[in-house]
Amino acid sequence: MRNLIVLGVAGLLAVGLSMSSMAGLEPDSDGDGLVDSADNCTLVDNGPVEDQPGGCYDGGTMVQLDGDQDGYGNPCDTDVDNDQGTSLLDVSATLAAASAISSDPNFDFDCDGGASLLDVSRVLADAAAIASPGPSGLACAGTITCP
């Protein structure tokens, strides 16, 4: 009987410790391997986890590409003129960059190395929806030269 009580208490202690170790873990809303507070694009996977669709890769490793350093990752920031909304001006600038086969990271929303018709399509859809950049978990998001 004594052994049964000891085992029961040990089991409860183990469950309690495992539950307390999970307390305080930050969420990773997009499942890209970065907690939301460190993720510049919290709803689109663009973190370090490989083989995510639409992610930003650098030599096989996903990175948090932010071409204009405003704290919003490229996959969720088609606002190239940084006026807090995607408009026809952003579409026009992206179309010009794609026409010039530009490698400017500001126009590379699918992170494939340069501006293309896919990027134009993306910015056009966001302009039609009057999309704002983000969301981002970074405290500096929305400021230029966000580290």
C-alpha positions as CSV (number, residue, x, y, z in Angstrom):
1,M,0.0,0.0,0.0
2,R,2.8,2.3,0.9
3,N,4.5,1.7,-2.5
4,L,1.2,2.5,-4.3
5,I,1.0,5.8,-2.4
6,V,4.6,6.7,-3.3
7,L,4.0,5.9,-7.0
8,G,0.8,7.9,-7.0
9,V,2.5,11.0,-5.5
10,A,5.5,10.6,-7.9
11,G,3.1,10.4,-10.8
12,L,1.2,13.5,-9.7
13,L,4.5,15.3,-9.2
14,A,5.7,14.3,-12.7
15,V,2.4,15.6,-14.3
16,G,2.6,18.8,-12.4
17,L,6.2,19.5,-13.4
18,S,5.5,18.8,-17.1
19,M,2.5,21.1,-17.0
20,S,4.5,23.9,-15.3
21,S,7.2,23.5,-18.0
22,M,4.7,24.3,-20.7
23,A,3.3,27.3,-18.8
24,G,4.6,30.6,-20.3
25,L,5.5,29.2,-23.7
26,E,4.7,31.7,-26.4
27,P,2.5,30.9,-29.3
28,D,3.7,30.4,-32.9
29,S,0.6,31.2,-34.8
30,D,1.9,30.3,-38.3
31,G,4.0,27.3,-37.2
32,D,7.2,28.5,-38.8
33,G,9.4,27.8,-35.7
34,L,9.5,31.4,-34.4
35,V,7.4,32.5,-31.5
36,D,5.0,35.4,-32.4
37,S,7.0,38.0,-30.5
38,A,10.1,37.3,-32.6
39,D,8.2,36.8,-35.9
40,N,8.0,39.6,-38.4
41,C,5.0,38.0,-40.1
42,T,3.0,36.1,-37.5
43,L,0.3,34.7,-39.8
44,V,2.4,33.6,-42.8
45,D,5.2,31.0,-42.4
46,N,8.5,32.7,-43.1
47,G,10.7,31.5,-40.3
48,P,13.4,28.9,-39.8
49,V,11.3,25.8,-40.5
50,E,12.1,24.3,-43.9
51,D,9.6,23.1,-46.5
52,Q,6.9,25.6,-45.7
53,P,4.9,26.8,-48.8
54,G,5.5,30.4,-49.7
55,G,8.4,30.8,-47.3
56,C,11.6,32.8,-47.7
57,Y,14.6,30.5,-48.2
58,D,18.3,31.3,-48.1
59,G,20.3,28.3,-49.1
60,G,17.6,25.9,-48.0
61,T,17.0,27.7,-44.7
62,M,14.0,29.9,-44.2
63,V,14.7,33.5,-43.2
64,Q,12.7,36.5,-42.1
65,L,13.2,38.5,-45.3
66,D,12.2,42.2,-44.7
67,G,13.4,44.1,-47.7
68,D,12.5,47.6,-46.5
69,Q,13.5,46.9,-42.8
70,D,10.1,48.1,-41.5
71,G,9.5,45.2,-39.2
72,Y,7.0,43.4,-41.5
73,G,8.3,40.3,-43.4
74,N,8.0,40.4,-47.2
75,P,5.3,37.7,-47.4
76,C,2.9,39.9,-45.4
77,D,4.1,43.4,-46.6
78,T,3.2,44.5,-50.1
79,D,3.2,48.1,-49.0
80,V,6.4,49.2,-50.8
81,D,5.9,52.9,-50.2
82,N,5.4,52.4,-46.5
83,D,2.2,54.5,-46.2
84,Q,0.5,51.7,-44.2
85,G,-1.6,50.3,-47.0
86,T,-1.2,48.6,-50.3
87,S,-2.5,50.8,-53.2
88,L,-2.2,51.2,-56.9
89,L,1.1,53.1,-56.3
90,D,2.5,49.9,-54.8
91,V,1.2,47.9,-57.8
92,S,2.8,50.3,-60.3
93,A,6.2,50.3,-58.5
94,T,6.1,46.5,-58.3
95,L,5.2,46.2,-62.0
96,A,8.1,48.5,-62.9
97,A,10.5,46.4,-60.8
98,A,9.2,43.2,-62.4
99,S,9.5,44.6,-65.9
100,A,13.1,45.6,-65.1
101,I,13.8,42.1,-63.7
102,S,14.9,43.7,-60.5
103,S,16.4,41.8,-57.6
104,D,15.4,44.6,-55.2
105,P,14.2,42.7,-52.1
106,N,11.5,45.4,-51.5
107,F,9.5,43.9,-54.4
108,D,10.1,40.2,-53.7
109,F,7.0,39.1,-51.7
110,D,7.4,35.4,-52.5
111,C,11.1,35.4,-51.6
112,D,12.3,33.9,-54.9
113,G,15.2,36.3,-55.4
114,G,13.5,39.1,-57.4
115,A,10.4,40.9,-58.6
116,S,8.2,38.8,-60.9
117,L,4.7,38.6,-62.2
118,L,3.8,36.5,-59.2
119,D,4.8,39.4,-57.0
120,V,2.7,41.8,-59.2
121,S,-0.2,39.4,-58.8
122,R,0.2,39.4,-55.0
123,V,0.4,43.2,-54.7
124,L,-2.6,43.6,-57.0
125,A,-4.7,41.3,-54.8
126,D,-3.6,43.2,-51.7
127,A,-4.4,46.5,-53.3
128,A,-7.9,45.3,-54.2
129,A,-8.3,44.3,-50.5
130,I,-6.8,47.5,-49.3
131,A,-4.4,45.4,-47.2
132,S,-2.2,46.8,-44.4
133,P,1.2,45.2,-43.7
134,G,1.5,42.5,-41.1
135,P,0.7,41.5,-38.6
136,S,4.2,41.4,-37.0
137,G,5.1,40.5,-33.5
138,L,8.2,42.8,-33.5
139,A,7.9,45.8,-31.2
140,C,9.6,48.0,-33.9
141,A,7.2,47.0,-36.6
142,G,6.0,50.0,-38.6
143,T,9.2,51.9,-38.2
144,I,11.9,52.2,-40.8
145,T,15.2,50.5,-40.0
146,C,13.7,47.9,-37.7
147,P,16.5,45.5,-36.8
